[in-house]
Structure formats: structure tokens, C-alpha cells
Amino acid sequence: MDHGSTEWKDGLLEVTLKDLLIGVEQEDPTMGLIFKSDLLSKSSKLSSRLELELELKLELKLQLKVELKLKLELKLKLELELKPKL
């Protein structure tokens, strides 16, 4: 068996699939086994982080739109005040 993932059988290369429900032995013996539940928790943490990042970006975008609108309104008001009355 080559690194626990492939082997030659009857002259053909056979790939063995690892069951993630069972711990998968790592190449580095100092590391523990990886379980599917570990992968899912990391995935959910990443998903939560991405959702938070997206929310922050949307909030910033809305805040910038409000600031721009206020600046444009102020500019228009100043222009109207400075415009000579006929």
C-alpha cells in the first residue's frame, strides 16, 4: 500500500476511499486523528466568520451610502443659499 491511499491490484491502480466517520490516520504520527465532526465544526466556524464579514461589509456599504446622501444634500443646500437671488 502506498501512503495508505493507493495500491496495485491485478495490475490496476486501486484507490481506497477513507471513511471520515472513522478516524483517519495522519502521516504525522504526532497529530491526532481527524474525524468528520472536527471537519464540520471547522466548516461551521468558517461559515460563521464569512457571514459576519459579509454583514460588516453590507453595514459599511449602507453607512457610506447614507454619508454620501447627507453630503450631497448639504452641498445642494449650500449651493441654493449661495446662489444669487434674482
Buried (B, 14 or more C-beta within 10 A) or exposed (E): EEEEEEEEEEEEEEEEEEEBEEBEEEEEEEEEEBBEEEEEEEEEEEEEEEEEEEEEEEEEEEEEEEEEEEEEEEEEEEEEEEEEEE
